[in-house]
C-alpha cells in the first residue's frame, strides 16, 4: 500500500532514462526483497496494482517518432518502448505478459508501416 503509493508518485516524475533506471533498480530491489522474505502476495500486489497499470498506459500512449531523424524514441517520456517494458517482464505473469506483447506488437507493426 505505501510502497505502491510511493511507486505511483515516483513513476510520474521521471523524464530521462537515468531517472527511469533509478526507479527500475529501486523497484526491482524492493520486489526481490519482498520475495526473499516470503511475501509473494505483496510482490504480486506491487506488480499488479502499481507496475502493470503504468506499463499498459505507456504502451497505449506510445507513438513512434524520431528524436534526431535517426534514432527512434517513444513520445511518452522520451523513452523507447523496450527501455520501459523489458525490466518488468520477469515479474509479470505469463497471460498478462502475452496481452502486453500483443499490444506492443500492434504498436510496432503500425510504426513499421509509417516508415
C-alpha positions in Angstrom: 0.0 0.0 0.0 2.6 2.6 1.0 5.2 1.1 -1.4 2.6 1.2 -4.2 1.8 4.8 -3.5 5.5 5.7 -3.5 6.0 3.9 -6.8 3.0 5.5 -8.4 4.1 9.0 -7.4 7.7 8.4 -8.5 6.8 6.9 -11.9 5.0 10.1 -13.0 8.1 12.2 -12.3 10.9 10.6 -14.3 11.8 12.3 -17.6 15.2 10.8 -18.6 16.4 7.3 -19.0 18.7 7.8 -16.0 15.8 8.7 -13.7 13.9 5.7 -15.1 16.9 3.4 -14.4 17.0 4.5 -10.8 13.3 3.8 -10.5 13.7 0.4 -12.0 16.6 -0.5 -9.8 14.8 0.6 -6.6 11.6 -1.3 -7.6 13.4 -4.5 -8.6 15.3 -4.5 -5.3 12.1 -3.9 -3.4 10.3 -6.8 -5.3 13.3 -9.1 -4.7 13.4 -8.1 -1.0 9.7 -9.0 -0.5 10.2 -12.2 -2.4 13.1 -13.3 -0.3 11.1 -12.5 2.9 8.4 -14.8 1.7 5.7 -12.3 0.8 4.6 -13.3 -2.6 1.2 -11.6 -2.2 2.9 -8.3 -1.6 5.2 -8.8 -4.5 2.3 -9.6 -6.9 0.2 -6.7 -5.5 3.1 -4.3 -6.3 3.3 -5.7 -9.8 -0.4 -5.9 -10.4 -1.5 -2.6 -8.8 1.4 -0.4 -9.5 3.6 -1.6 -12.3 1.1 -3.1 -14.8 -1.2 -0.1 -15.0 1.7 2.1 -15.7 3.1 -0.2 -18.4 -0.3 -0.6 -20.0 -0.7 3.1 -20.1 2.7 3.6 -21.5 2.2 1.1 -24.3 -1.2 2.6 -25.1 0.1 6.1 -25.3 3.4 5.3 -27.0 3.9 6.6 -30.5 6.8 6.0 -32.8 8.7 9.2 -33.6 12.3 10.3 -34.4 14.4 12.1 -31.9 17.1 13.4 -34.2 15.9 12.0 -37.5 18.0 8.8 -36.9 17.1 7.2 -33.5 13.6 6.1 -32.7 12.1 7.1 -29.4 8.7 6.9 -27.8 6.8 10.1 -27.5 5.8 9.4 -23.9 8.6 10.4 -21.5 11.0 10.4 -24.5 11.9 6.8 -23.8 12.0 3.9 -26.2 9.3 1.2 -25.7 11.8 -1.6 -24.9 13.6 0.5 -22.2 10.3 0.9 -20.3 8.9 -2.6 -20.7 11.8 -5.0 -20.6 12.9 -4.6 -17.0 9.4 -5.7 -15.7 8.9 -8.8 -17.9 10.3 -11.3 -15.4 7.8 -10.1 -12.8 4.7 -10.2 -14.9 2.6 -13.4 -15.1 2.5 -15.1 -18.4 -1.1 -14.5 -19.5 -0.8 -10.8 -18.8 2.7 -10.6 -20.4 1.2 -12.2 -23.6 -1.5 -9.5 -23.7 1.1 -6.8 -23.2 3.2 -8.3 -26.0 0.2 -8.3 -28.3 -0.3 -4.6 -27.7 3.3 -3.9 -28.3 3.4 -5.9 -31.5 0.4 -3.9 -32.8 2.2 -0.7 -32.0 5.4 -1.7 -33.7 3.6 -3.0 -36.8 1.9 0.4 -37.0 5.3 2.1 -36.6 6.8 0.0 -39.4 4.0 0.8 -41.8 4.6 4.5 -41.3 8.3 4.4 -42.1 
